[in-house]
Amino acid sequence: MFQTILQALVPVVFVAGLGWLVGRLGVLDPQRIRSITTFIVTVALPAALFVGVFSFSPSQLENGRYLLTLAVALMGPWAVGFGLARIAFRRTTPSAGMLAMNASFPDLAYFGLPVLTAVIGSQGLLPIIVGNLVVSVLMVPITILLLGATDGTKHKSLLDNLKSTVTKPLVWAPVLGAILVLFGVKLPPLAEASVKLIGGTAGGTALFALGVMLSGLTPRLDKMAISVVLLKNFVQPALALALALAFHFSGVLSKGVVLAAACPCATASAMLASTYSIDEQPTTSAVVLSNIAGVLTMALWIYVVEKIWA
């Protein structure tokens, strides 16, 4: 078990740490790394998810309970975070939406891919695919609706975001792969090898980019950042664990849903806060602290799932 934790996290820490060092030394500017992140989310990761779908059987992709579990595990803490911000912290609706997203948006693209594949293997792609769909179709559109709640463009923001969502390769590529699998289509060996070649660059490049982006963020410990870390790094995976046990999923599926939920806060939250000029400093603090704590909390959750589903 200890070896599994080391194999999953040491490469993650090394590559992300290298990216952070490169960013701090000024070799790469965190503000000018968008070309790399664009490559990851529009080419490398969609390719990895598309070809990865073909390792699943139609019955695995038709598992409605698994989709429901990930939807509840991701959106449950979102609702708690929103309520906490509005009621306890007395934040505005846009500010509450930002905290809710911080508390529930797992970094599946950068942090999750290498960790889940190290612990589970190719089957670790399923929770990444399903989780990405939940985030893209539910969480992000709802959050953007709330972020625009004070400018009179709520309906336009939601519709525009939904329209752009379905055209993103990160969304339609795995969906297309799943449709082909459900219809019994097999990927030709040459096509599989070609797509795998580009998809194989996703994990390491994503972690390196994550490190560079984090090097440009300065954290500040406050009640909102602490709340996000507690909800994201502890409550969300605990909820996923409870749901996995309640639905009696297999060991592989259960490990996947818990570890997907255990991924720290996505850096996309900080980018969204900057775009809308809403709670930029609290969001930045939450992202950095969640990712720093994420190394230890992910080790904890790997230990837990390996103990339960040995």
PEBELFEN-V221335 format. One record per residue. SS is DSSP state (helix for helix, strand for strand, loop for the rest). PSI is psi as a letter, one per 40 degrees, with the letter a starting at -180 (none if undefined). OMEGA is omega as a letter, one per 30 degrees, with the letter a starting at -180 (none if undefined). Layout:
SS_PSI_OMEGA / SS_PSI_OMEGA
This chain:
loop_d_l / helix_d_l / helix_d_l / helix_d_l / helix_d_l / helix_d_a / helix_d_a / helix_d_a / helix_d_a / helix_d_l / helix_d_l / helix_d_a / helix_d_a / helix_d_a / helix_d_l / helix_d_l / helix_d_l / helix_d_l / helix_d_l / helix_d_a / helix_d_l / helix_d_l / helix_d_a / helix_d_l / loop_e_l / loop_e_l / loop_d_l / loop_h_l / loop_h_l / helix_d_a / helix_e_a / helix_f_a / loop_e_a / helix_d_l / helix_d_l / helix_d_l / helix_d_l / helix_d_l / helix_d_a / helix_d_a / helix_e_a / helix_e_a / helix_c_a / helix_d_a / helix_d_l / helix_d_l / helix_d_l / helix_d_a / helix_d_a / helix_d_a / helix_d_l / helix_d_l / helix_d_a / loop_e_l / loop_e_a / loop_i_l / loop_i_l / helix_d_a / helix_d_l / helix_d_a / helix_d_a / loop_e_a / loop_g_a / helix_d_l / helix_d_l / helix_d_l / helix_d_l / helix_d_a / helix_d_a / helix_d_l / helix_d_l / helix_d_a / helix_d_a / helix_d_a / helix_d_l / helix_d_l / helix_d_l / helix_d_a / helix_d_l / helix_d_l / helix_d_l / helix_d_l / helix_d_l / helix_d_a / helix_d_a / helix_d_a / helix_d_a / helix_d_a / loop_e_l / loop_f_l / loop_i_l / loop_i_l / helix_d_l / helix_d_l / helix_d_l / helix_d_l / helix_d_l / helix_d_l / helix_d_l / helix_d_l / helix_d_l / helix_d_a / loop_e_a / loop_e_a / loop_g_a / strand_i_a / loop_g_a / helix_d_a / helix_d_a / helix_d_a / helix_d_a / helix_d_a / helix_d_a / helix_d_a / helix_d_a / helix_d_l / helix_d_l / helix_d_a / helix_d_a / helix_d_a / helix_a_a / helix_d_l / helix_e_l / helix_e_l / helix_d_a / helix_d_l / helix_d_l / helix_d_l / helix_d_a / helix_d_l / helix_d_l / helix_d_l / helix_d_l / helix_d_a / helix_d_a / helix_d_a / helix_d_a / helix_c_a / helix_d_a / helix_d_l / helix_d_a / helix_d_a / helix_d_l / helix_d_l / helix_d_a / helix_d_l / helix_d_l / loop_e_a / loop_e_a / loop_e_a / loop_e_l / loop_e_a / loop_f_a / helix_d_a / helix_d_l / helix_d_a / helix_d_a / helix_d_a / helix_d_l / helix_d_a / helix_d_l / helix_d_l / helix_d_a / helix_d_a / helix_d_a / helix_e_l / loop_e_a / loop_h_l / helix_d_a / helix_d_l / helix_d_a / helix_d_a / helix_d_l / helix_d_l / helix_d_l / helix_d_l / helix_d_l / helix_d_l / helix_d_l / helix_d_l / helix_d_a / helix_d_l / loop_e_l / loop_e_l / loop_h_l / loop_i_a / loop_h_l / loop_i_a / helix_d_a / helix_d_l / helix_d_l / helix_d_a / helix_d_a / helix_d_a / helix_d_l / helix_d_a / helix_d_l / helix_d_l / helix_d_a / loop_e_l / loop_e_a / helix_d_a / helix_d_a / helix_d_l / helix_d_l / helix_d_l / helix_d_l / helix_d_l / helix_d_l / helix_d_l / helix_d_l / helix_d_a / helix_d_a / helix_d_a / helix_d_a / loop_e_a / loop_h_l / loop_h_a / loop_i_l / loop_h_a / loop_h_l / loop_i_a / helix_d_l / helix_d_l / helix_d_l / helix_d_l / helix_d_l / helix_d_a / helix_d_l / helix_d_a / helix_d_a / helix_d_a / helix_e_a / helix_d_a / helix_d_a / helix_d_l / helix_d_l / helix_d_l / helix_d_l / helix_d_l / helix_d_l / helix_d_l / helix_d_l / helix_d_l / helix_d_a / helix_d_a / helix_e_l / loop_f_l / loop_i_l / loop_i_a / helix_d_a / helix_d_a / helix_d_a / helix_d_l / helix_d_a / helix_d_a / helix_d_l / helix_d_a / helix_d_l / helix_d_l / helix_d_a / helix_e_l / loop_i_a / loop_i_a / strand_h_a / loop_i_l / loop_e_l / helix_d_l / helix_d_l / helix_d_l / helix_d_a / helix_d_l / helix_d_l / helix_d_a / helix_d_a / helix_e_a / loop_f_l / loop_h_l / loop_f_a / helix_d_a / helix_d_l / helix_d_l / helix_d_l / helix_d_l / helix_d_a / helix_d_a / helix_d_a / helix_d_a / helix_d_l / helix_d_a / helix_d_l / helix_d_l / helix_d_a / helix_d_l / helix_d_a / helix_d_a / helix_d_l / helix_d_l / helix_d_l / helix_d_a / helix_d_l / helix_d_l / helix_d_a / helix_d_a / helix_d_l / helix_d_l / helix_d_a / helix_d_a / loop_f_a / loop_none_none
